[in-house]
Structure formats: C-alpha cells, structure tokens
Amino acid sequence: DGGITQSPKYLFRKEGQNVTLSCEQNLNHDAMYWYRQDPGQGLRLIYYSQIVNDFQKGDIAEGYSVSREKKESFPLTVTSAQKNPTAFYLCASTLTGTGTTEAFFGQGTRLTVV
Amino acid sequence: QKEVEQNSGPLSVPEGAIASLNCTYSDRGSQSFFWYRQYSGKSPELIMFIYSNGDKEDGRFTAQLNKASQYVSLLIRDSQPSDSATYLCAVNTGGTSYGKLTFGQGTILTVHP
C-alpha cells in the first residue's frame, strides 16, 4: 500500500540534544513538507521541498534543519536551537504538476522535551 | 490579519442537524481550498477540495467557495457523533503546480446524541 511513514510515533528529547524525525513516502510524490502542530492550533509549515537536493524554509524554520537526498525521504532534525520543540510533527507529500494538490499526511510524531 | 482564519469554536450541534464551518483567507491569488478532518491525536484526512466558485457536494458534505468575498465554508448535513473532530481549512498559496498549504487554526465540532 502506498503512503507516508513517519517514525518514531513518540520521541523524547533531553535539553540541548538534537533529534531526527524520519519521513518516508512511496507515493512517488515530488513535493514533501514538514508541519508543526501545537495543542488547539492549526498546522504551521516548517520546511518544504519540491525536488531532490532542494528545499525552502517555511514560516517557522528557526531551530530546524532538513535534507532531501532521495525523492522518498525528507528527514527533519530538531536542533538544540529550537527552544520549545514539544509539539506534534506531521510530514506530508503532494504530487506536483497536477491540478489536484491534495496533501497526504503521515501518522505524525509526538515530540516531548524531558 | 491571519492568512487563513476559521470561525471560533467549539461548535456543538445535535445529532441530525446541519453543522456549518466557515473560513476566510487573505491571499486573493489563492487557487485551491481544502477541508481536512482531524481526530484527536491523529493526522488530518481530506474531506473535500474545491477550486471553483459555487457549491460542491459529496455525500453529506458540501463545500462552498466565494472568491470575491474570500470565503469558503463546509456544511455537514445529518451530523453524526462520528463527525465530532477538529476541522481544518487549508488554502493553496503556492499556485496550482505544487501543494504548499496554509492552514487555519481549526474548529472543534461536537455532535451530541
């Protein structure tokens, strides 16, 4: 079955530690996205990538980094510079070049600072 | 002004009633509009998308778009307790060639028996 897989489902980070969230898709989608969701809030865009080896900052990129070495993979690193990383992180993908730009989401990673 | 704003909730309706969810957006160049449903602790799932002015119906759901007023709504007819969730309005702000979405803050809907 095609879809987006995020791992881990739950992640705990110590103060000052970098952590990496995994996102893999087998939908053959060109574009991938990382969103952050805080309780009672909508989704805010962190980073997005339209093609391999290229990505752009979203609205809240500070304290985060990404890479796009393969079409299928778009990992997100939450660095120690991100002072309030506790949130629900969602990875999504879309098929570019079409009139339908539905975003498909992974099941999310819930990150907690301990 | 927020780019995408949804009517404040939470919204509570009795089972069988019509639930009306509203969303306004600021970018007049926006081309496509989406409604997602999100159950607590889960990822969003697409309910409807709409590109053209007017109404679009799919089962119990109707999306309405008015680009002149920069307004999009979602009507849920014959509301069921299983419709209780957070509804997210999303707007494509990246043109039609890729899917960069801006989301509203969400409206919590509760359908009570």
Chai-1 contact restraints between the chains, C-beta under 6 A:
chainA,res_idxA,chainB,res_idxB,connection_type,confidence,min_distance_angstrom,max_distance_angstrom,comment,restraint_id
A,A31,B,Y98,contact,1.0,0.0,6.0,A-B,restraint_1
A,A31,B,G99,contact,1.0,0.0,6.0,A-B,restraint_2
A,Q41,B,Q105,contact,1.0,0.0,6.0,A-B,restraint_3
A,G42,B,L88,contact,1.0,0.0,6.0,A-B,restraint_4
A,G42,B,F103,contact,1.0,0.0,6.0,A-B,restraint_5
A,G42,B,G104,contact,1.0,0.0,6.0,A-B,restraint_6
A,G42,B,Q105,contact,1.0,0.0,6.0,A-B,restraint_7
A,G42,B,G106,contact,1.0,0.0,6.0,A-B,restraint_8
A,L43,B,F103,contact,1.0,0.0,6.0,A-B,restraint_9
A,Y48,B,K100,contact,1.0,0.0,6.0,A-B,restraint_10
A,Q50,B,Y98,contact,1.0,0.0,6.0,A-B,restraint_11
A,L90,B,S43,contact,1.0,0.0,6.0,A-B,restraint_12
A,T94,B,G99,contact,1.0,0.0,6.0,A-B,restraint_13
A,T96,B,S97,contact,1.0,0.0,6.0,A-B,restraint_14
A,T96,B,Y98,contact,1.0,0.0,6.0,A-B,restraint_15
A,G97,B,S97,contact,1.0,0.0,6.0,A-B,restraint_16
A,G99,B,T96,contact,1.0,0.0,6.0,A-B,restraint_17
A,T101,B,N92,contact,1.0,0.0,6.0,A-B,restraint_18
A,T101,B,G99,contact,1.0,0.0,6.0,A-B,restraint_19
A,E102,B,L46,contact,1.0,0.0,6.0,A-B,restraint_20
A,A103,B,G99,contact,1.0,0.0,6.0,A-B,restraint_21
A,A103,B,L101,contact,1.0,0.0,6.0,A-B,restraint_22
A,F105,B,S43,contact,1.0,0.0,6.0,A-B,restraint_23
A,F105,B,P44,contact,1.0,0.0,6.0,A-B,restraint_24
A,Q107,B,S43,contact,1.0,0.0,6.0,A-B,restraint_25
A,G108,B,S43,contact,1.0,0.0,6.0,A-B,restraint_26
